[in-house]
Amino acid sequence: MIQGSLSPSPEKPHRIALLPLEHKAVLDTCQAMEKRDWAELIYLKVDSKGRLDLDHLEQVCADGLSLLCVMAANNEIGNIYPIQAIAQIAQCYDIPLLCDGSQAVGKIPIQFQEWGITYLAVSAHKLYGPKGVGALVVRKGYHLEPLLFGGGHQKRMRSGTLNVPGIVGMGEACRLRSLEMEEDEQAIASKRDNLQAALLEKNSWFSSERRHCPSASW
């Protein structure tokens, strides 16, 4: 998708801004384009907890970008990023936004149309669907140059015979998550909070024991 949204062999490198914490699928693609001198990469500032600096983001956008890449939720540290605010900044400077929603869709609400996201990537297996199938939602008015040729499928964006059973499975997974997500995620959050509280309590007990028995071997 990243390569398809930008023209190959540009007169000057495309400017792409991205989180340094993006999934390897995004990082590796952008870095491959950089090695070919197709792209200049600008890494957005994050703090020690992986939180995005929105002021720096706006400064970067004001300087002009070809593409902005920010994931909705991080696959390793679990951060949820303020995509609605990020999309508003991108729109102010007429910059297309790619949001990797793989870790978020089906777990938290993502409003593609209302928030102004340009491209939204989704993986079925992250929301209890079948492996090997995903979706890319593309805002009307935007087009991707194909990387695979032969048949002009999917409005000439990606050729190849479609995985119909996988697509049906993903559609059903999306339907079920839309019905169950709110209640299910509340239950998961409650279990997470209970686990976290128990771990903190145990850690406090161990710390207390170590203070009283400094020579003890643990």
Backbone bond lengths (Angstrom), bond angles and torsions (degrees), N, CA, C in turn:
res aa  C-N    CA-C-N  psi(-1)  N-CA   C-N-CA  omega(-1)  CA-C   N-CA-C  phi
1 M - - - 1.448 - - 1.513 111.16 -
2 I 1.342 117.08 -43.48 1.465 120.83 -178.48 1.521 110.19 -61.23
3 Q 1.328 116.55 -47.12 1.462 119.66 179.16 1.525 111.42 -66.30
4 G 1.325 116.95 -36.53 1.453 120.44 -178.81 1.518 113.87 -70.30
5 S 1.334 116.71 -23.95 1.468 119.85 -178.74 1.510 113.03 -83.59
6 L 1.351 117.08 -13.42 1.460 122.26 -176.67 1.524 109.84 -123.41
7 S 1.291 117.11 142.37 1.457 120.08 -177.78 1.520 110.46 -70.70
8 P 1.345 118.00 136.53 1.457 120.76 177.14 1.525 110.85 -73.81
9 S 1.328 115.91 153.92 1.461 122.19 178.87 1.526 112.32 50.64
10 P 1.336 117.87 56.04 1.467 119.94 180.00 1.532 110.81 -71.87
11 E 1.359 116.32 161.49 1.464 120.54 178.90 1.533 110.37 -63.59
12 K 1.322 116.73 -36.70 1.456 121.29 171.74 1.519 107.76 -135.64
13 P 1.328 118.02 152.55 1.474 119.91 -173.77 1.531 112.99 -58.13
14 H 1.316 115.17 141.58 1.458 120.60 172.23 1.531 108.71 -66.44
15 R 1.321 115.70 145.90 1.465 120.29 175.11 1.528 108.54 -98.07
16 I 1.337 115.79 117.09 1.460 121.76 -179.78 1.524 108.30 -118.67
17 A 1.320 116.98 124.97 1.463 121.78 174.72 1.523 108.34 -103.47
18 L 1.319 115.96 138.60 1.460 120.07 -177.39 1.520 109.79 -154.59
19 L 1.321 114.03 157.63 1.456 119.70 173.49 1.530 109.72 -70.37
20 P 1.324 118.76 139.55 1.464 119.23 173.72 1.525 112.09 -68.14
21 L 1.346 116.35 -9.82 1.465 122.28 -178.75 1.522 112.44 -101.19
22 E 1.319 117.94 10.74 1.462 120.48 179.74 1.532 110.98 -60.64
23 H 1.310 115.92 160.18 1.465 121.40 175.62 1.530 109.48 -61.62
24 K 1.331 115.93 150.73 1.458 120.28 -178.82 1.522 113.00 -57.13
25 A 1.311 117.41 -28.99 1.461 119.88 178.45 1.519 111.17 -60.47
26 V 1.329 116.61 -35.54 1.463 121.49 178.04 1.524 110.37 -81.72
27 L 1.340 116.55 -48.36 1.464 120.54 -177.87 1.525 111.75 -59.16
28 D 1.328 116.70 -48.25 1.464 119.83 -176.16 1.524 111.80 -64.93
29 T 1.335 116.76 -38.65 1.465 120.20 179.05 1.520 110.64 -64.80
30 C 1.324 116.68 -46.67 1.467 120.41 -179.55 1.528 110.90 -64.41
31 Q 1.327 116.63 -40.54 1.468 119.87 -179.42 1.522 111.91 -69.04
32 A 1.344 117.04 -31.96 1.467 120.35 175.14 1.521 110.53 -65.92
33 M 1.331 116.92 -39.46 1.464 120.63 177.04 1.527 110.96 -66.90
34 E 1.338 115.92 -35.62 1.466 119.87 177.73 1.525 110.55 -64.54
35 K 1.326 117.49 -41.15 1.461 121.02 -179.86 1.530 111.68 -63.46
36 R 1.330 116.27 -28.45 1.468 120.32 178.76 1.531 112.27 -87.80
37 D 1.336 115.58 3.91 1.470 121.86 -176.85 1.519 112.03 64.05
38 W 1.330 116.09 27.14 1.461 120.21 175.84 1.525 111.48 -91.17
39 A 1.339 116.31 -18.77 1.463 118.81 -173.77 1.525 111.08 -144.50
40 E 1.310 114.47 145.43 1.464 122.98 168.58 1.529 105.91 -106.65
41 L 1.323 117.03 125.14 1.460 120.81 -175.83 1.520 110.64 -99.55
42 I 1.327 115.28 131.88 1.457 122.26 175.00 1.523 107.07 -116.62
43 Y 1.330 116.57 117.15 1.460 120.37 -178.54 1.528 109.47 -90.11
44 L 1.314 115.49 125.65 1.460 121.53 -178.94 1.522 110.35 -71.69
45 K 1.328 116.27 147.66 1.459 121.19 -178.13 1.520 111.07 -76.08
46 V 1.322 115.06 134.31 1.468 121.79 172.00 1.529 107.72 -129.75
47 D 1.331 116.31 153.97 1.457 119.60 178.55 1.525 111.00 -87.94
48 S 1.333 116.86 -172.68 1.464 121.03 -175.95 1.521 113.09 -64.42
49 K 1.344 116.42 -16.34 1.463 120.74 177.71 1.526 112.41 -103.24
50 G 1.324 115.89 10.47 1.458 120.04 176.94 1.506 114.93 80.12
51 R 1.333 118.59 12.13 1.463 121.87 -178.97 1.526 110.75 -82.83
52 L 1.309 116.07 138.31 1.461 122.41 -174.94 1.521 111.37 -77.55
53 D 1.340 115.84 137.44 1.464 122.90 174.66 1.530 107.99 -86.52
54 L 1.324 117.26 103.28 1.475 121.33 -176.07 1.523 112.08 -68.49
55 D 1.326 117.44 -30.87 1.470 119.81 177.82 1.523 110.53 -65.28
56 H 1.324 116.56 -42.82 1.460 119.84 176.97 1.521 110.66 -65.35
57 L 1.332 116.41 -39.43 1.464 120.22 177.17 1.525 110.80 -56.72
58 E 1.320 116.72 -45.58 1.469 119.35 -179.06 1.529 111.22 -65.73
59 Q 1.325 117.37 -38.06 1.466 119.96 177.29 1.524 111.02 -61.21
60 V 1.324 116.07 -42.94 1.460 121.00 179.67 1.525 110.37 -64.40
61 C 1.331 116.63 -43.78 1.463 120.57 179.32 1.524 111.29 -63.69
62 A 1.326 116.90 -37.79 1.467 121.07 -179.23 1.524 111.69 -63.53
63 D 1.341 116.61 -26.54 1.468 120.38 179.00 1.525 112.42 -81.28
64 G 1.340 116.47 -6.68 1.459 121.02 177.72 1.516 112.90 95.25
65 L 1.323 115.30 131.65 1.459 121.72 179.82 1.523 109.77 -140.04
66 S 1.312 115.19 153.61 1.463 120.57 171.73 1.527 110.72 -88.06
67 L 1.347 116.02 -30.13 1.462 121.07 -176.76 1.525 109.21 -160.26
68 L 1.334 115.12 140.90 1.462 121.89 174.83 1.527 107.89 -116.67
69 C 1.338 117.13 128.84 1.463 121.75 -179.66 1.527 109.37 -119.09
70 V 1.322 117.50 115.38 1.458 122.12 175.56 1.523 108.59 -138.80
71 M 1.324 116.91 124.33 1.460 121.61 179.66 1.528 110.24 -74.57
72 A 1.313 116.62 153.35 1.467 120.75 179.00 1.519 111.51 -76.99
73 A 1.332 116.88 -38.37 1.467 121.96 179.31 1.512 108.20 -147.51
74 N 1.326 115.78 140.14 1.457 120.16 -175.83 1.531 111.41 -82.07
75 N 1.312 115.51 138.32 1.454 121.20 -175.69 1.524 113.58 -80.08
76 E 1.328 118.73 -9.36 1.462 120.93 -178.00 1.529 112.81 -115.33
77 I 1.330 117.62 -44.11 1.466 119.15 -177.03 1.529 112.83 -105.89
78 G 1.325 117.09 -6.75 1.460 120.68 171.38 1.523 116.13 82.65
79 N 1.329 117.54 2.98 1.466 118.82 179.94 1.524 111.84 -60.10
80 I 1.320 115.76 139.82 1.462 122.12 173.12 1.521 107.32 -106.21
81 Y 1.321 116.84 124.95 1.464 121.22 -174.43 1.530 110.95 -97.51
82 P 1.337 117.19 147.27 1.475 121.72 -176.07 1.534 111.71 -76.78
83 I 1.317 115.46 74.77 1.462 120.71 -173.02 1.526 112.20 -61.55
84 Q 1.324 117.63 -35.62 1.467 118.84 179.67 1.532 110.60 -61.14
85 A 1.329 117.32 -46.50 1.466 121.09 178.91 1.525 110.70 -66.18
86 I 1.319 117.09 -39.90 1.467 121.82 179.67 1.523 110.37 -63.40
87 A 1.337 116.47 -43.20 1.465 121.16 179.82 1.530 111.23 -64.45
88 Q 1.312 117.22 -37.14 1.463 120.60 178.14 1.521 110.98 -63.61
89 I 1.334 116.68 -42.13 1.467 120.30 177.38 1.529 109.85 -63.38
90 A 1.336 117.02 -45.24 1.464 120.88 179.85 1.528 111.22 -60.11
91 Q 1.329 116.68 -41.81 1.455 120.46 -179.91 1.522 111.83 -64.25
92 C 1.338 116.85 -37.05 1.472 120.64 179.56 1.524 111.54 -58.46
93 Y 1.330 116.33 -31.35 1.463 120.73 -177.25 1.531 111.95 -109.13
94 D 1.339 115.80 13.46 1.462 122.41 176.46 1.533 111.66 55.31
95 I 1.340 115.44 48.64 1.458 121.47 -179.24 1.521 109.23 -113.48
96 P 1.331 118.51 127.27 1.472 119.79 176.99 1.518 110.81 -67.44
97 L 1.328 115.37 139.60 1.468 122.25 -178.38 1.517 110.29 -113.57
98 L 1.329 115.44 122.63 1.462 121.53 170.33 1.520 108.09 -97.49
99 C 1.311 117.03 121.53 1.460 122.32 177.13 1.526 108.83 -113.84
100 D 1.331 115.79 117.56 1.463 120.68 172.29 1.522 106.62 -79.82
101 G 1.324 115.90 103.94 1.464 121.26 -177.54 1.509 113.90 -97.82
102 S 1.336 117.12 14.25 1.464 120.51 -173.12 1.521 112.91 -56.68
103 Q 1.336 116.89 -41.71 1.461 119.95 -176.54 1.528 112.84 -86.88
104 A 1.315 117.30 -7.07 1.467 120.25 -173.20 1.524 114.06 -110.36
105 V 1.307 117.04 -41.79 1.468 120.34 -175.91 1.533 109.47 -61.73
106 G 1.316 116.39 129.52 1.452 121.83 -177.08 1.509 113.37 92.47
107 K 1.342 116.25 -6.24 1.471 120.84 178.96 1.529 111.40 -120.81
108 I 1.335 115.97 -38.83 1.466 121.22 176.11 1.523 108.23 -132.94
109 P 1.324 118.39 154.45 1.471 120.27 -179.44 1.530 111.64 -66.59
110 I 1.327 116.38 132.99 1.464 123.38 173.39 1.523 107.18 -126.77
111 Q 1.318 116.90 118.37 1.465 121.54 -177.52 1.529 109.08 -103.28
112 F 1.323 116.23 90.23 1.464 121.85 -175.16 1.525 111.59 -57.73
113 Q 1.310 116.65 -54.20 1.462 121.40 -174.04 1.527 111.51 -69.89
114 E 1.327 116.29 -49.85 1.460 120.87 -174.06 1.522 112.13 -66.35
115 W 1.324 117.75 -36.33 1.463 120.92 -176.76 1.522 112.74 -81.14
116 G 1.328 117.42 -19.72 1.459 119.59 178.86 1.521 114.23 87.38
117 I 1.326 117.04 29.24 1.470 120.95 175.78 1.530 108.59 -71.89
118 T 1.327 116.77 140.48 1.470 120.27 -179.52 1.518 111.59 -88.74
119 Y 1.319 116.36 -48.26 1.463 122.26 179.17 1.525 108.39 -131.47
120 L 1.327 116.56 132.07 1.467 121.37 178.64 1.521 108.75 -127.14
121 A 1.333 116.50 118.84 1.462 121.78 179.59 1.527 110.09 -98.31
122 V 1.337 116.13 135.56 1.464 122.31 -176.78 1.529 109.00 -134.87
123 S 1.336 116.63 138.56 1.467 122.04 174.42 1.524 109.38 -112.24
124 A 1.324 116.52 129.89 1.465 120.64 -175.25 1.529 112.40 -62.95
125 H 1.337 117.43 -41.49 1.472 118.88 -172.69 1.522 112.48 -69.22
126 K 1.336 117.47 -14.79 1.461 120.16 177.69 1.532 111.88 -78.30
127 L 1.317 117.64 -12.03 1.463 120.53 178.13 1.528 110.55 -125.67
128 Y 1.349 114.45 35.10 1.468 122.99 174.28 1.523 113.36 73.16
129 G 1.325 117.25 20.37 1.461 121.53 175.40 1.527 110.75 -95.14
130 P 1.325 117.93 -176.24 1.467 121.31 -178.53 1.524 112.08 -72.19
131 K 1.329 115.97 150.81 1.458 120.65 176.04 1.525 110.01 -74.90
132 G 1.325 114.81 155.38 1.463 119.99 174.71 1.508 115.04 85.30
133 V 1.324 118.08 12.96 1.463 120.24 178.41 1.524 108.15 -141.60
134 G 1.309 115.26 145.55 1.459 121.00 178.29 1.509 109.44 -153.52
135 A 1.313 115.01 -172.74 1.460 119.74 -179.30 1.518 109.28 -145.09
136 L 1.307 115.29 148.14 1.460 121.97 170.61 1.517 107.13 -123.03
137 V 1.320 115.54 116.05 1.464 121.24 178.36 1.527 107.38 -90.93
138 V 1.323 116.74 125.34 1.466 122.11 -175.83 1.523 109.27 -117.78
139 R 1.320 116.12 126.73 1.463 120.72 179.70 1.524 110.32 -63.08
140 K 1.309 115.91 141.10 1.462 121.76 179.02 1.525 109.86 -57.89
141 G 1.314 115.78 135.99 1.452 120.92 -178.93 1.522 113.55 100.55
142 Y 1.349 116.00 -9.67 1.466 120.67 178.08 1.528 109.15 -110.73
143 H 1.308 115.92 146.03 1.458 120.32 -178.75 1.519 108.92 -135.54
144 L 1.337 116.09 147.21 1.455 122.04 177.72 1.518 110.28 -109.95
145 E 1.327 116.04 135.07 1.456 119.37 173.19 1.527 108.26 -74.32
146 P 1.325 118.12 133.53 1.469 119.76 -175.56 1.528 112.29 -70.32
147 L 1.323 115.19 146.51 1.455 121.65 170.87 1.531 110.69 -99.07
148 L 1.341 115.87 -22.51 1.462 122.50 176.44 1.523 108.62 -113.95
149 F 1.322 116.70 130.89 1.466 121.27 -177.14 1.533 110.10 -115.86
150 G 1.325 114.19 155.48 1.450 119.33 175.67 1.510 113.27 122.66
151 G 1.325 116.58 75.41 1.461 120.03 175.61 1.510 114.15 126.62
152 G 1.318 117.38 -23.42 1.460 119.68 176.58 1.515 114.62 65.99
153 H 1.334 117.06 32.25 1.465 120.27 179.65 1.525 111.12 -65.95
154 Q 1.330 115.77 166.78 1.460 124.00 173.97 1.531 111.80 47.90
155 K 1.335 113.79 54.66 1.475 122.12 179.03 1.533 111.47 56.81
156 R 1.322 114.99 36.81 1.465 123.96 176.40 1.533 113.26 66.00
157 M 1.340 116.30 20.58 1.455 118.99 178.40 1.525 112.25 -94.22
158 R 1.334 116.98 -28.14 1.465 119.39 -179.76 1.525 109.62 -157.54
159 S 1.311 116.57 113.21 1.463 120.78 -179.73 1.522 110.73 -83.72
160 G 1.313 114.69 158.50 1.465 121.14 179.42 1.516 110.63 130.32
161 T 1.335 115.08 148.34 1.458 120.32 179.48 1.524 110.13 -66.32
162 L 1.310 116.22 131.73 1.456 121.04 -175.46 1.528 111.70 -75.16
163 N 1.320 115.20 146.07 1.461 123.13 177.77 1.532 107.66 -85.76
164 V 1.319 115.91 82.28 1.468 120.44 -172.62 1.529 112.74 -60.34
165 P 1.356 120.58 -47.10 1.469 118.76 178.54 1.532 112.09 -60.15
166 G 1.337 116.63 -39.69 1.458 119.69 178.34 1.514 112.27 -64.37
167 I 1.318 115.88 -40.72 1.466 120.70 179.84 1.526 110.50 -64.60
168 V 1.342 116.03 -43.86 1.465 120.03 178.32 1.532 110.16 -62.41
169 G 1.346 116.03 -42.07 1.456 119.96 178.77 1.518 112.04 -62.79
170 M 1.324 116.25 -40.02 1.454 119.69 178.31 1.522 111.34 -66.91
171 G 1.322 115.54 -41.23 1.463 119.23 178.12 1.519 112.07 -60.77
172 E 1.332 116.30 -40.91 1.468 120.25 178.83 1.523 110.82 -68.51
173 A 1.344 116.62 -38.58 1.462 119.66 177.05 1.532 110.66 -61.84
174 C 1.324 116.94 -41.25 1.471 120.89 177.74 1.529 110.92 -63.70
175 R 1.322 116.09 -40.98 1.465 119.68 179.90 1.532 110.59 -63.02
176 L 1.325 115.97 -45.20 1.460 119.61 -178.67 1.525 111.73 -66.88
177 R 1.335 116.64 -39.27 1.464 118.90 178.93 1.528 111.30 -65.66
178 S 1.306 117.18 -35.28 1.467 119.40 178.81 1.525 111.05 -64.77
179 L 1.339 116.69 -28.89 1.464 121.24 178.81 1.524 112.29 -83.58
180 E 1.325 116.90 -34.77 1.463 121.69 -169.30 1.523 114.19 -107.65
181 M 1.320 117.83 -13.81 1.465 121.17 -167.99 1.525 113.33 -56.93
182 E 1.313 117.44 -49.74 1.464 119.98 -173.80 1.530 111.31 -60.75
183 E 1.326 116.51 -49.90 1.467 120.47 -178.88 1.529 110.91 -67.66
184 D 1.317 116.78 -42.01 1.457 121.45 -177.62 1.517 111.43 -64.24
185 E 1.337 116.60 -44.70 1.459 120.09 -178.17 1.522 111.84 -68.41
186 Q 1.324 117.35 -31.01 1.465 120.00 175.06 1.525 110.62 -65.22
187 A 1.323 116.21 -40.34 1.476 120.27 178.53 1.526 110.55 -66.13
188 I 1.319 116.65 -41.81 1.467 120.84 178.49 1.531 110.11 -64.02
189 A 1.340 116.37 -41.71 1.468 120.51 179.89 1.522 111.16 -63.11
190 S 1.339 116.49 -38.76 1.456 120.30 178.65 1.525 110.87 -63.76
191 K 1.329 117.53 -43.46 1.465 121.20 178.21 1.527 110.75 -65.19
192 R 1.334 116.73 -39.02 1.466 120.06 177.23 1.523 111.20 -61.62
193 D 1.339 116.08 -44.97 1.462 120.38 -179.38 1.527 111.46 -63.32
194 N 1.331 116.07 -40.66 1.468 120.19 178.48 1.532 111.18 -63.91
195 L 1.326 116.04 -42.63 1.463 120.35 178.43 1.526 110.64 -63.87
196 Q 1.330 115.76 -45.21 1.460 120.09 -179.65 1.528 111.05 -61.29
197 A 1.334 116.98 -43.08 1.462 120.98 179.84 1.525 110.66 -63.55
198 A 1.340 116.20 -41.12 1.468 120.23 179.76 1.523 111.24 -65.13
199 L 1.336 116.71 -40.79 1.463 120.50 179.39 1.522 111.01 -66.21
200 L 1.342 116.68 -41.60 1.461 120.25 178.29 1.523 111.26 -63.96
201 E 1.340 116.07 -39.26 1.462 120.37 178.47 1.523 110.42 -64.25
202 K 1.325 117.22 -44.81 1.463 121.36 178.95 1.522 110.46 -63.62
203 N 1.333 116.56 -41.93 1.454 120.76 -179.61 1.522 110.67 -63.76
204 S 1.322 115.96 -38.79 1.465 120.56 177.75 1.521 110.47 -64.35
205 W 1.341 116.86 -40.18 1.470 121.46 179.25 1.524 110.74 -64.60
206 F 1.348 117.08 -44.87 1.453 120.59 179.68 1.522 110.96 -63.09
207 S 1.350 116.64 -41.31 1.455 120.57 180.00 1.522 110.32 -62.69
208 S 1.351 115.68 -41.27 1.456 120.65 179.55 1.528 110.58 -64.19
209 E 1.345 117.38 -43.54 1.455 121.21 179.92 1.527 111.65 -63.08
210 R 1.323 116.56 -38.33 1.466 120.52 179.96 1.520 110.61 -66.05
211 R 1.352 116.93 -35.64 1.467 119.80 178.26 1.530 111.56 -66.42
212 H 1.346 114.96 -37.96 1.463 118.69 -179.02 1.529 112.66 -79.74
213 C 1.315 116.97 -24.12 1.468 121.58 -178.73 1.520 109.59 -128.46
214 P 1.323 118.15 69.24 1.475 120.21 -173.42 1.509 113.98 -62.21
215 S 1.331 117.45 -22.54 1.464 119.62 -178.93 1.524 113.14 -92.50
216 A 1.330 115.73 -1.88 1.472 119.30 -177.34 1.517 110.68 -68.02
217 S 1.315 115.48 146.61 1.468 120.94 176.47 1.518 108.46 -100.90
218 W 1.352 116.45 125.76 1.486 120.39 -176.81 1.503 108.95 -110.16
